[in-house]
Amino acid sequence: MLNLIRKEIVLQKKTLMIMLPLLFVFLFEGISSIWIGVIFCIPLIMQSFSIEERSSIQLLLNSLPYTRKEIVSSKYLGAFVFTFFILTTISIGNLIIYGEITQWKQLLFIFCSVALFISFAFPFSYQFKSQYIMTAFAILFVLYLIVINKFISNLNDRLREGVRIVLSYDNTLLYAGVLLTVVVLSFFSWMLSIRIYSRKVL
């Protein structure tokens, strides 16, 4: 299992070497840590997923002494490792650039957002292809730009205000409940992905 997770990191080593310094640049420009975290985590995780969708790599993985459950589990654990890398870089970047400690609520918001995305994206990608997720992501981004430019020019401000309101709550039980919900969804997503991949003919 550890070798599979290590393989995830090795395959993305060059990408990480580019993205992590670039993340510092975005932080220096004053872009929201939450926005940076989500935008950096999701493409990184999905790129890692898409690399292993190639039939040659799938055949190689299944010829090794690993069960399909272990292969799927390594994808989920690898995704959380990448998320940890991004969150750590954001925390270090904010400390170096602004001399401030990143709020745990912001880090939790990023983690929950990414985990929620993974919970739906991974089973879908195992059933179909991750390229459909990325295509939908690109289309939604284009639609988002159209809406901002043509219909709701202050959409960014509204979204920021919505996030600010969510982060303004001081109810620890509320955050614990949200985290527990995300963990439960991730668990069922993991089980579903194992079931789908176990039945898949390569």
N, C-alpha and C positions, 0 to 999 in steps of 0.2 A: 504493500500500500504506500509506504513512504517513498519507494522508488517511483511509483506512478505520480505522486505529487511533485517529487523532484523533477520528473520529466516535464511536468506542466511548466515549472519555473524555467527550466533550461530552454524549452521551445520559445518562451516569451522573453528570454534574456535581453535580446537586442531591442525589442519593443519597449521593455521596461527602462533600458538605458536611455532611450529617447524620451519616453513619456514622463518619467519622474522629474528630470530637469525642466522639461516644458511646463510641468505643473507649477514649479517655482515661479516661472515667468508669469503664468496666469495669476498666481497669488500676488505677485508684485504689482500687477496691473489693477489690483483691487477687486477682482471678480469674486463673487460669492463662493465661499468654501463648499457650500452644499452643492451648488451648480457644478463646480469643478469636480467634486467627488463623484457625483452621479455620471457626468459626461465622460470622465476618464475610466471609471470602473466598468461600465457596461460594454463599451467597445472592446476593451482589453479582454474581458471574460468571454465575449462572443467570438472574438478572433481566435482565442485559444480553443474554443469548441469547434469552430469551423475547420481549423487545421486538421483535427483528428477525424473529420468526416470523410476525408479522402479514403477511397476503398482500400488502397494499398496499406495505409496506416491502420485501418480497422482490421484488416486481415492479419497484420503483424501483431497488433495488440491481442487479438484473440488466439494467436498461436503461442503466446507467452503463458507462463503458469499463473495466470490471474483469472479469477471468475469475472463474469460480467457485472456482478454486484460490486466487486472491487473497482472495476473500471469506472462505473457510474459514480460510485462514492468518491473516487479521486477527483472527478470533475467538480463535484459540489465543494469538496474540501479545498481544491485548487482555487475555485472562485472566491472562497472566503479568505484564502491566503492573499490573493491579489487585492481584495478589498482592504485587508489589513495593511498591505504595503502602501496603498493610496492614502488611507486614513493616517498612517504614521507619517508619511511625507507631508501631508497637509498640516499636521500638528507641528512638525519640526519647522516647516516653512513659515507658518504664522509666528512661531516663537523667534525665529531668526530675523524675519523681515519686520515684524510689528512689535516684537517683544511681548506678545500676549499668548496665553494658553487658550487653545481652541475649546469652546464650550462642549461639554459632553453631550448636550442635547443635539448639537449640530452633527457630531460624529454618529450618534444614534440614529438621527434622521437619515443620514447617508446610508448607513448600514441597512436599515429597515427598507429603504427605497430600493436598494440594489438586491437585497434578499427577496423582496416581493417580486421584482422583475424576474429573477432567476427561477422562482417558484413556478412561474407560468412559461417562461422561455425554454427551460431545459426539457420538460416533458414534450412540449410542442416540437422542439428541435430533434428530439429522439424519434418522434413519430413521423416527422416530415423532414425538413432541412432547415438549418439555422439561417440560410440565405434568405428565406422568406421573412424571418424576423428582422433581419438587417434591411431588407427592402421596405418593409412596413415602417421601420424606424426612420428611414430616409424620406419616405412619403409624408409621414407625420411631421417631420422637421420642415419640409417644404410648405406643407399646409399651415404650420405654425407661423412661418415667415410671412405667408400671404395674409393670414388673419391679422398679424401685427401691422403690416403695411397698409392694408385695405379696410379693415373693419374695426379692430380694437387696438388702437395705437398704444394704449397704456396697459396692455395685457401683462407685460413684464412686471410693471409696478403692482398690479393686482396679485400676481403670483407671489411676488416677494412679500407683500403684505399678508397674504394667506399663510405663508410659511412663518412669518414673524409672529403672527397670532398663535399658531400651533406651538412655537417654541417658547411663547410667553407663559404658558401654563406651568405651574410649579407643583402639580400633583404627581408625585412619584409613582403612585399606584397606576395612574393613567399610562405613564410611559412603560411601566412594567407589564401592563396589560397588552399594550401595543407590541412590545417585544415578544411576549409569550405567544401572541397571535401569529406573528411572523415566523417564529420558531416552529409552531405547529404546522403552518402552511408549508414551510420548507421541508419538514419531515414527510408530509403526505406527498409533496412534489418528488422527493427523493425516492419514496416507495413506488410511486407511479412510473418514474423514469426507469427504475430497475425492472419493473414489470414489462414496460414497453421494449426496452433494449434486450431483455432476456428472450423475448419472442421474435425478435427481429432476425430476418435471414440476411446474412451478409453476402 
